[in-house]
């Protein structure tokens, strides 16, 4: 596959992530920060997100299992952190599920929290899989050529 074809495929894949509602404008803003000095900036940020968020998911799972009744304040605080991390990479569906979970916390709805958390984990895993494929293709396509501004 030639480089131009890889670039077109990469562009189509990214558009698909937006069309499916998986990503929002924040992802584009991250990409705008990427340059020749930091050619893997976005991938590094997303990798950090998944490292940090997997810890938060474990903490939320533990909080959902450990107590009856649930500590909704603790769950809401953990989910607030997870939402912030998700927002920073533009994880639109994950962020929406975080908001729903937090609404259930405020309502004291344990069953809603459980269902929402299961859906959140599905959205999180789906996005991770698609972003891994996206970054793999980006590495194959090579660095994006950018126009230089005249001084």
MARLUM-711331 format. One record per atom (N, C-alpha, C): residue in three letters; z, x, y. Coordinates in steps of 0.001 Angstrom, whole numbers, plus 500000, padded with zeros to 6 digits. Atoms other than C-alpha are relative to their C-alpha. Layout:
! MARLUM-711331
alaZXY
...
This chain:
! MARLUM-711331
unk500000500855498825
unk500000500000500000
unk500000500904501242
unk500037499152498806
unk499036501486503348
unk501081499580500989
unk498912500192499041
unk501405501724506269
unk499859498728500827
unk500215501221499212
unk499824498927508311
unk500308498755499187
unk499707501138500878
unk500032496561505363
unk501511499861499799
unk498537500028500139
unk503694497521504856
unk500653499435501254
unk499463500509498724
unk504383496851508549
unk499794498490500113
unk500280501451499941
unk502709493415508360
unk500926499244499046
unk499115500622500984
unk504708492592505246
unk501437499956500527
unk498656499914499433
unk507899493714506981
unk500189498953501102
unk499949500990498921
unk507139491548510024
unk500088498591499425
unk499980501325500641
unk506446488541507773
unk501348499733499339
unk498702500167500666
unk509664489132505830
unk501082499697501028
unk498995500245498953
unk511726489302509018
unk499841498587500558
unk500230501347499481
unk510098486120510346
unk500529498955499018
unk499506500909501040
unk510949484427507054
unk501527499861500068
unk498536500050499885
unk514635485334507516
unk500424499114501173
unk499724500870498850
unk514543483612510912
unk499621498557499680
unk500466501351500333
unk512538480630509630
unk500972499280499059
unk499023500573500937
unk515116480084506865
unk501362499780500645
unk498730500175499300
unk517888480116509457
unk501066500990499587
unk499024499011500450
unk519527483173507935
unk500448500923501122
unk499698499090498896
unk519358485302511089
unk499779499315501335
unk500221500493498642
unk519585484661514815
unk499644501162500923
unk500472499042499000
unk518704486509518009
unk500828501288500038
unk499160498797500004
unk521604488967517616
unk499363501107499159
unk500650499008500851
unk519659490710514840
unk498905500721500782
unk501057499411499169
unk516743491281517244
unk500624500946501025
unk499332499142499025
unk519149492674519815
unk500464501309499361
unk499638498769500712
unk520450495140517228
unk498774500887499811
unk501220499224500205
unk516899496193516444
unk499540500679501289
unk500392499411498717
unk516282496827520137
unk500823501237500327
unk499160498820499794
unk519108499394520069
unk499562501175499126
unk500482498965500913
unk517365501322517300
unk498898500802500693
unk501024499151499398
unk515307504307518443
unk499783501231499132
unk500295498788500771
unk514019507695517293
unk501266500795499682
unk498747499277500226
unk517504509178517652
unk500845499331498914
unk499266500777501012
unk518937506415515402
unk499030499089499248
unk501036500818500646
unk516051505262513183
unk500526499003498962
unk499410500904501006
unk518382503575510659
unk501195499239500556
unk498842500595499338
unk520788502075513181
unk500353498626499429
unk499720501371500441
unk520438498437512088
unk500480499994498556
unk499575499940501398
unk520695499259508395
unk501429500532499888
unk498641499462500020
unk523823501322509072
unk501021498960500457
unk499097501048499506
unk525416498473511054
unk500191498925498929
unk499914501030501046
unk524600495966508304
unk500798500517498806
unk499223499405501099
unk525991498349505669
unk501491499979500329
unk498594500066499573
unk529230498606507660
unk500524498569499950
unk499620501417500056
unk529290494813507960
unk500356499604498570
unk499728500395501377
unk529066494372504193
unk501226500709499430
unk498805499293500460
unk531727497011503577
unk501258499311500534
unk498845500632499363
unk534142495404506043
unk500186498557499529
unk499890501417500338
unk533348491814505149
unk500387499774498539
unk499577500179501396
unk533807492325501412
unk501525500063499901
unk498530499943499940
unk537414493278502214
unk500567498681500517
unk499537501280499454
unk537816490142504321
unk499852498873498981
unk500200501029501034
unk536359487971501544
unk501106500094498948
unk498904499821500980
unk538872489454499104
unk501319499481500546
unk498762500471499381
unk541709488765501541
unk500038498474500084
unk500066501467499924
unk540547485159502010
unk500191499406498608
unk499827500480501380
unk540239484665498243
unk501455500076499578
unk498591499823500353
unk543753486021497802
unk500857498950500701
unk499223500989499239
unk545124483743500542
unk499778498586499467
unk500280501330500567
unk543419480726498942
unk500705499808498657
unk499383500081501326
unk544985481538495539
unk501519500058500037
unk498598499613500115
unk548444482718496441
unk501026498933500356
unk498941500900499536
unk550161479792498101
unk499590498546499928
unk500127501436499883
unk550609476115497800
unk501250499553500734
unk501229500317499266
unk550598474790500427
unk499363501256500608
unk500740498888499414
unk547947477026501950
unk500529500334501390
unk499651499543498660
unk548729479093505025
unk498725499916500845
unk501241500241499259
unk545997477602507215
unk499864500916501218
unk500073499077498863
unk546894479822510181
unk499484501366499562
unk500449498710500529
unk546437482960508095
unk498519499927499624
unk501404500175500397
unk543170481635506638
unk499088499937501223
unk500804500131498784
unk541895480719510094
unk499838501366500682
unk500064498666499392
unk542731484214511417
unk499035500901499234
unk500913499188500814
unk540946485911508517
unk498556499555500196
unk501359500511499843
unk537916483647508898
unk499474500280501402
unk500411499655498637
unk537861484270512646
unk499457501434500035
unk500471498613500092
unk537512488006511901
unk498645500067499303
unk501245500008500777
unk534791487323509334
unk498858499423500840
unk501008500612499128
unk532938485088511797
unk499531500990501056
unk500363499006498988
unk533037487805514451
unk499097501077499435
unk500842498989500652
unk531617490384512060
unk498615499438499698
unk501273500640500349
unk528928487968510915
unk499148499759501236
unk500711500218498738
unk527999487117514499
unk499371501293500497
unk500474498720499465
unk527582490801515320
unk498690500461499383
unk501290499629500598
unk524652491168512894
unk498999498845500043
unk500906501139499905
unk523164487729513545
unk499899499184498729
unk499983500743501264
unk524133486168510200
unk500261498516500285
unk499899501360499472
unk523451482602511361
unk500635499000499032
unk499442500966500956
unk524152480569508197
unk501425500353499597
unk498644499568500342
unk527211482636507328
unk500953499601501126
unk499175500350498837
unk528564482138510844
unk500257498491500051
unk499833501458499997
unk527968478372510616
unk501011499569498942
unk499052500337501071
unk529884478236507339
unk501411500440500384
unk498685499559499490
unk532720480215508956
unk500582498944500932
unk499551501042499071
unk532906477578511686
unk500497498772499248
unk499600501162500795
unk533075474790509103
unk501343500256499309
unk498743499626500662
unk535816476592507176
unk501165499911500987
unk498937500021498990
unk537823476999510381
unk500344498566500410
unk499722501418499715
unk537457473266511127
unk500884499406498912
unk499163500480501106
unk538877472519507681
unk501421500559500106
unk498659499415499805
unk541762474914508409
unk500765499217501048
unk499331500729498918
unk542549473132511668
unk500387498590499567
unk499705501343500496
unk542465469794509820
unk500996500030498834
unk499096499890501143
unk544705471136507026
unk499382499494498713
unk500741500519501148
unk542016470264504463
unk499738501127498997
unk500106498929500993
unk542526472582501471
unk498721499886499177
unk501211500188500807
unk539697471061499407
unk498748500375500800
unk501121499634499133
unk537297471422502342
unk499885501512500149
unk499999498535499905
unk538330475064502735
unk499399500622498734
unk500493499450501274
unk537664475735499048
unk498486499819499874
unk501439500274500111
unk534229474075499080
unk499209500822501008
unk500677499241498952
unk533241475709502352
unk499966501487499661
unk499944498583500348
unk534344479115501111
unk499000500327498890
unk500992499784501069
unk532213478761497961
unk498583500044500580
unk501316500025499358
unk529203477877500112
unk499798501260500850
unk500066498784499189
unk529975480764502464
unk499638501200499125
unk500285498870500885
unk529956483206499543
unk498552499964499514
unk501409500121500406
unk526554481858498426
unk499080500460501124
unk500830499615498842
unk525076482253501925
unk500090501507500241
unk499744498571499819
unk526617485721502233
unk499208500823498975
unk500703499275501065
unk525177486867498874
unk498484499892500176
unk501442500193499797
unk521741485389499629
unk499501500881501138
unk500396499167498862
unk521589487137503001
unk500028501475499611
unk499897498592500414
unk522735490421501479
unk498785500411499165
unk501136499698500875
unk520037490304498823
unk498708500113500816
unk501222499992499197
unk517321489504501366
unk499973501159500982
unk499964498861499084
unk518467492136503848
unk499803501318499253
unk500231498785500799
unk518564494769501089
unk498508500177499743
unk501449499937500223
unk514932493927500269
unk499272500355501299
unk500600499732498695
unk514059493972503980
unk500127501485500362
unk499789498593499644
unk515588497424504532
unk499268500941499041
unk500767499194500947
unk513969498782501379
unk498535500063500443
unk501376500034499518
unk510574497672502672
unk499872500778501313
unk500026499268498732
unk511417499080506126
unk499963501510499759
unk500013498570500322
unk512115502483504568
unk498628500414499477
unk501339499701500526
unk508791502340502711
unk498952500005501110
unk500971500104498915
unk506920501342505866
unk500128501161500982
unk499794498874499099
unk508401504270507773
unk500410499528501382
unk499523500363498660
unk509565504398511373
unk498946499223500778
unk500882500818499163
unk508131501898513762
unk499534500845501169
unk500522499243498860
unk505874503406516348
unk500240499202501253
unk499692500679498743
unk506977502608519839
unk499261500689501128
unk500672499443498835
unk505203503077523093
unk501025500697500876
unk499102499280499091
unk506719505583525464
unk499765499512501423
unk500116500389498592
unk507452504566529009
unk499604501227500814
unk500359498880499120
unk505813506711531627
unk501102500155501036
unk498893499725499074
unk508250508360533982
unk499534500039501418
